[in-house]
């Protein structure tokens, strides 16, 4: 997996926690970050645990590059 990725940690029950993070990534983070999404796989990491817990942690990995 070559290239640069930004990793977002999601804390909260699924699927609501992930849905909220995805929304914030595109409405808040990308517009103000100086980065843009690039080609490559977007990854979601779900470790073992209680996905209904408010403390459940997962990750979203998005391939990015600096805006030109």
Backbone as a chain_set.jsonl record, in Angstrom:
{"seq": "XXXXXXXXXXXXXXXXXXXXXXXXXXXXXXXXXXXXXXXXXXXXXXXXXXXXXXXXXXXXXXXXXXXX", "coords": {"N": [[0.856, -1.169, 0.0], [1.258, 1.691, -1.179], [1.883, 5.224, -0.934], [0.28, 8.126, 0.526], [-1.68, 8.261, 3.42], [-4.478, 9.451, 5.283], [-5.567, 9.002, 8.564], [-8.449, 8.411, 10.331], [-9.806, 8.273, 13.512], [-12.521, 6.578, 14.845], [-14.857, 6.796, 17.368], [-17.319, 5.157, 19.017], [-20.583, 3.592, 18.755], [-21.413, 1.261, 16.124], [-23.601, 1.396, 13.27], [-23.578, 4.137, 13.428], [-21.47, 5.758, 14.48], [-19.376, 5.524, 12.555], [-20.71, 6.518, 10.282], [-21.127, 9.194, 11.024], [-18.463, 10.113, 11.201], [-17.585, 9.788, 8.51], [-19.221, 11.709, 7.263], [-18.266, 14.082, 8.497], [-15.604, 14.065, 7.609], [-15.811, 14.75, 4.888], [-17.267, 17.139, 4.939], [-16.022, 18.823, 6.73], [-13.199, 18.228, 7.258], [-11.76, 17.73, 4.718], [-12.399, 20.175, 3.207], [-10.899, 22.092, 4.643], [-8.302, 21.2, 4.894], [-6.202, 21.243, 3.006], [-5.629, 19.053, 1.547], [-6.482, 16.491, -0.863], [-8.56, 13.776, -1.882], [-7.164, 10.845, -3.31], [-6.489, 8.369, -5.895], [-6.818, 4.994, -4.904], [-7.249, 2.425, -2.425], [-9.848, 2.883, -0.047], [-9.881, 2.345, 3.341], [-11.395, 0.573, 6.032], [-11.105, -0.165, 9.397], [-11.954, -2.566, 11.685], [-11.67, -3.57, 14.803], [-11.852, -6.446, 17.007], [-14.541, -6.516, 19.323], [-17.17, -4.913, 21.224], [-19.44, -3.718, 19.177], [-21.61, -2.183, 19.712], [-21.03, -0.54, 21.747], [-20.454, 2.667, 23.209], [-17.816, 3.279, 23.469], [-16.461, 1.875, 21.56], [-13.847, 1.505, 19.217], [-12.784, 2.3, 15.966], [-11.273, 2.593, 12.682], [-10.815, 4.78, 9.853], [-9.201, 4.855, 6.82], [-7.915, 6.951, 4.394], [-6.728, 7.549, 1.134], [-4.592, 10.227, 0.269], [-3.44, 13.362, -1.201], [-1.448, 16.338, -1.369], [-3.138, 19.365, -2.183], [-2.853, 20.947, -5.32]], "CA": [[0.0, 0.0, 0.0], [2.123, 2.862, -1.3], [1.177, 6.491, -0.932], [0.012, 8.777, 1.803], [-3.037, 8.078, 3.934], [-4.88, 10.106, 6.519], [-6.285, 8.019, 9.367], [-9.426, 8.999, 11.242], [-10.285, 7.354, 14.536], [-13.945, 6.674, 15.129], [-15.217, 6.286, 18.687], [-18.769, 5.07, 19.162], [-21.238, 2.389, 18.237], [-21.605, 1.146, 14.678], [-22.894, 2.122, 12.231], [-23.724, 5.588, 13.579], [-20.176, 6.401, 14.674], [-18.687, 5.601, 11.269], [-21.452, 7.421, 9.396], [-20.846, 10.571, 11.446], [-17.089, 10.456, 10.822], [-17.537, 9.967, 7.053], [-19.823, 13.013, 6.953], [-17.355, 15.143, 8.931], [-14.416, 14.043, 6.757], [-16.06, 15.458, 3.632], [-17.837, 18.479, 5.131], [-15.154, 19.647, 7.578], [-11.758, 18.016, 7.16], [-11.228, 17.989, 3.378], [-12.441, 21.58, 2.804], [-9.952, 22.951, 5.357], [-7.054, 20.477, 5.158], [-5.139, 21.385, 2.015], [-5.457, 17.748, 0.904], [-7.591, 15.947, -1.627], [-8.537, 12.328, -1.984], [-6.52, 10.365, -4.514], [-6.793, 6.975, -6.206], [-6.322, 4.009, -3.956], [-8.328, 1.875, -1.606], [-10.252, 3.457, 1.24], [-9.92, 1.208, 4.251], [-12.052, 0.695, 7.332], [-10.57, -1.183, 10.303], [-12.872, -2.898, 12.775], [-11.101, -4.571, 15.704], [-12.829, -7.196, 17.791], [-15.09, -5.761, 20.441], [-18.613, -4.684, 21.253], [-19.709, -2.615, 18.25], [-22.73, -1.375, 20.216], [-20.515, 0.27, 22.852], [-20.077, 4.052, 22.901], [-16.353, 3.351, 23.528], [-15.871, 1.063, 20.493], [-12.948, 2.294, 18.369], [-12.463, 1.789, 14.641], [-10.513, 3.58, 11.907], [-11.025, 4.979, 8.422], [-7.967, 5.262, 6.147], [-8.235, 7.529, 3.087], [-5.533, 7.984, 0.415], [-4.636, 11.669, 0.018], [-2.269, 14.097, -1.692], [-1.563, 17.793, -1.2], [-3.762, 20.069, -3.3], [-1.899, 21.706, -6.138]], "C": [[0.903, 1.233, 0.0], [1.271, 4.126, -1.296], [0.926, 6.992, 0.469], [-1.456, 8.599, 2.172], [-3.252, 8.982, 5.135], [-5.764, 9.096, 7.251], [-7.179, 8.753, 10.358], [-9.862, 7.934, 12.234], [-11.761, 7.629, 14.787], [-14.2, 6.053, 16.489], [-16.736, 6.313, 18.785], [-19.328, 3.837, 18.497], [-21.368, 2.437, 16.72], [-23.084, 0.9, 14.389], [-22.875, 3.634, 12.427], [-22.389, 6.312, 13.701], [-19.416, 6.575, 13.371], [-19.398, 6.571, 10.325], [-21.179, 8.88, 9.743], [-19.446, 11.004, 11.04], [-16.983, 10.67, 9.323], [-18.104, 11.336, 6.67], [-18.864, 14.143, 7.308], [-16.095, 15.199, 8.079], [-14.649, 14.914, 5.528], [-16.661, 16.848, 3.811], [-16.933, 19.401, 5.937], [-13.67, 19.469, 7.258], [-11.212, 18.344, 5.772], [-11.296, 19.468, 2.991], [-11.383, 22.464, 3.471], [-8.547, 22.368, 5.476], [-5.898, 20.793, 4.217], [-4.826, 20.077, 1.306], [-6.684, 17.413, 0.083], [-7.441, 14.437, -1.697], [-7.896, 11.946, -3.318], [-6.923, 8.916, -4.753], [-6.149, 6.053, -5.19], [-7.466, 3.517, -3.102], [-8.589, 2.709, -0.36], [-10.469, 2.272, 2.171], [-10.689, 1.549, 5.515], [-11.56, -0.461, 8.186], [-11.513, -1.338, 11.476], [-12.236, -3.96, 13.667], [-12.225, -5.333, 16.42], [-13.307, -6.332, 18.953], [-16.587, -5.61, 20.3], [-18.949, -3.472, 20.395], [-20.909, -1.766, 18.672], [-22.303, -0.462, 21.361], [-20.178, 1.679, 22.38], [-18.559, 4.232, 22.916], [-15.675, 2.52, 22.436], [-15.041, 1.962, 19.577], [-12.686, 1.561, 17.061], [-11.73, 2.894, 13.891], [-10.972, 3.615, 10.462], [-9.711, 5.501, 7.856], [-8.336, 5.733, 4.743], [-6.941, 7.971, 2.41], [-5.661, 9.462, 0.03], [-3.352, 12.153, -0.654], [-2.533, 15.569, -1.442], [-2.26, 18.383, -2.419], [-2.704, 20.879, -4.023], [-2.39, 23.124, -6.315]], "O": [[1.264, 1.749, 1.058], [0.083, 4.09, -1.618], [1.306, 6.367, 1.458], [-2.35, 8.767, 1.342], [-2.329, 9.246, 5.905], [-6.597, 8.424, 6.643], [-6.722, 9.604, 11.121], [-10.241, 6.829, 11.847], [-12.181, 8.778, 14.922], [-13.807, 4.914, 16.74], [-17.359, 7.367, 18.652], [-18.631, 3.131, 17.769], [-21.426, 3.509, 16.117], [-23.76, 0.254, 15.189], [-22.218, 4.343, 11.664], [-22.197, 7.365, 13.093], [-18.871, 7.647, 13.105], [-18.745, 7.361, 9.642], [-21.016, 9.71, 8.849], [-19.252, 12.132, 10.586], [-16.355, 11.636, 8.89], [-17.524, 12.039, 5.843], [-18.667, 15.061, 6.512], [-15.565, 16.285, 7.847], [-13.793, 15.721, 5.162], [-16.567, 17.668, 2.897], [-17.053, 20.622, 5.845], [-12.964, 20.448, 7.015], [-10.293, 19.154, 5.653], [-10.305, 19.984, 2.474], [-11.008, 23.493, 2.908], [-7.682, 22.982, 6.1], [-4.736, 20.628, 4.589], [-3.862, 19.999, 0.545], [-7.768, 17.958, 0.289], [-6.34, 13.897, -1.585], [-8.065, 12.637, -4.322], [-7.607, 8.307, -3.931], [-5.058, 6.322, -4.687], [-8.533, 4.131, -3.064], [-7.658, 3.179, 0.295], [-11.159, 1.314, 1.823], [-10.637, 2.678, 6.004], [-11.593, -1.612, 7.752], [-11.831, -0.374, 12.172], [-12.26, -5.141, 13.32], [-13.382, -4.912, 16.429], [-12.554, -5.521, 19.491], [-17.191, -6.125, 19.358], [-18.768, -2.333, 20.825], [-21.189, -0.74, 18.051], [-23.114, 0.3, 21.886], [-19.672, 1.861, 21.272], [-18.061, 5.243, 22.421], [-14.447, 2.461, 22.384], [-15.479, 3.051, 19.207], [-12.403, 0.363, 17.049], [-11.581, 4.003, 14.403], [-11.451, 2.62, 9.918], [-9.166, 6.483, 8.359], [-8.988, 5.01, 3.99], [-6.137, 8.681, 3.015], [-6.699, 9.895, -0.47], [-2.334, 11.462, -0.675], [-3.68, 15.999, -1.319], [-2.012, 17.961, -3.548], [-1.783, 21.422, -3.412], [-1.73, 23.928, -6.973]]}, "num_chains": 1, "name": "protein.A"}
